[in-house]
Amino acid sequence: MSNFKNKGNFITFIIAALVILTFNGCGVKYSLSGGSIPENMKTYSVEIFENISPFVSATLSQTFTEGLKERIRTQSKLSQVNQDGDAIFSGVITNYAITPAAVEAGTDMAALNRLSITVKVKYVNRKDETGESDFEESFTQFKEFRGQVNSQEMTLNQEIVKMLTEDVFNRAFNNW
């Protein structure tokens, strides 16, 4: 009977060790709020992203700028300041384009269109004296849609901005 008791203790020990190793392994820091934001970073600022694309959407500049502010505000503990934050985001919207994604059979008409948005983002981490975490990079996302863009443009823009701001946030704070 004592042989079964020892096996039970051994199995319990192995399970406990596996659980501990699973949560502590590899030295990777996981966080649902803030990614790998340095502890000494307290503030961020986002400059207005001007739309310099040949095709301009009237509200896209404000939609992207406010979307990035909101993404950082809701997914980190950083406080927003108007200028000179510890993390500074600036840039421009370089492309806003609608292109055919699929042609309808037997016609020259587009059955499916694609709205693409590209933003060029400059990120400066003022707490990193080496400058290694700074970047200047373009991010592109798109959504495909049917019919005319006019009735769907605001919703499409919001969906694409959500994807773009996630990409920018992850690049800045999760180093992806």
BELKA-V444957 format. One record per residue. N is the residue number from 1. SS is DSSP state (alpha for helix, beta for strand, coil for the rest). Layout:
{{N;SS} {N;SS}}
This chain:
{{1;coil} {2;alpha} {3;alpha} {4;alpha} {5;alpha} {6;alpha} {7;alpha} {8;alpha} {9;alpha} {10;alpha} {11;alpha} {12;alpha} {13;alpha} {14;alpha} {15;alpha} {16;alpha} {17;alpha} {18;alpha} {19;alpha} {20;alpha} {21;alpha} {22;alpha} {23;alpha} {24;alpha} {25;alpha} {26;alpha} {27;alpha} {28;coil} {29;coil} {30;coil} {31;coil} {32;coil} {33;coil} {34;coil} {35;coil} {36;coil} {37;coil} {38;coil} {39;coil} {40;coil} {41;coil} {42;coil} {43;beta} {44;beta} {45;beta} {46;beta} {47;coil} {48;coil} {49;coil} {50;beta} {51;beta} {52;coil} {53;coil} {54;coil} {55;coil} {56;coil} {57;coil} {58;coil} {59;coil} {60;alpha} {61;alpha} {62;alpha} {63;alpha} {64;alpha} {65;alpha} {66;alpha} {67;alpha} {68;alpha} {69;alpha} {70;alpha} {71;alpha} {72;alpha} {73;alpha} {74;alpha} {75;alpha} {76;coil} {77;coil} {78;coil} {79;beta} {80;beta} {81;coil} {82;coil} {83;coil} {84;coil} {85;coil} {86;coil} {87;beta} {88;beta} {89;beta} {90;beta} {91;beta} {92;beta} {93;beta} {94;beta} {95;beta} {96;beta} {97;beta} {98;beta} {99;beta} {100;beta} {101;beta} {102;beta} {103;beta} {104;coil} {105;coil} {106;coil} {107;coil} {108;coil} {109;coil} {110;beta} {111;beta} {112;beta} {113;beta} {114;beta} {115;beta} {116;beta} {117;beta} {118;beta} {119;beta} {120;beta} {121;beta} {122;beta} {123;beta} {124;beta} {125;beta} {126;coil} {127;coil} {128;coil} {129;coil} {130;coil} {131;coil} {132;coil} {133;coil} {134;coil} {135;beta} {136;beta} {137;beta} {138;beta} {139;beta} {140;beta} {141;beta} {142;beta} {143;beta} {144;beta} {145;beta} {146;coil} {147;coil} {148;coil} {149;coil} {150;coil} {151;coil} {152;coil} {153;alpha} {154;alpha} {155;alpha} {156;alpha} {157;alpha} {158;alpha} {159;alpha} {160;alpha} {161;alpha} {162;alpha} {163;alpha} {164;alpha} {165;alpha} {166;alpha} {167;alpha} {168;alpha} {169;alpha} {170;alpha} {171;alpha} {172;alpha} {173;alpha} {174;coil} {175;coil} {176;coil}}
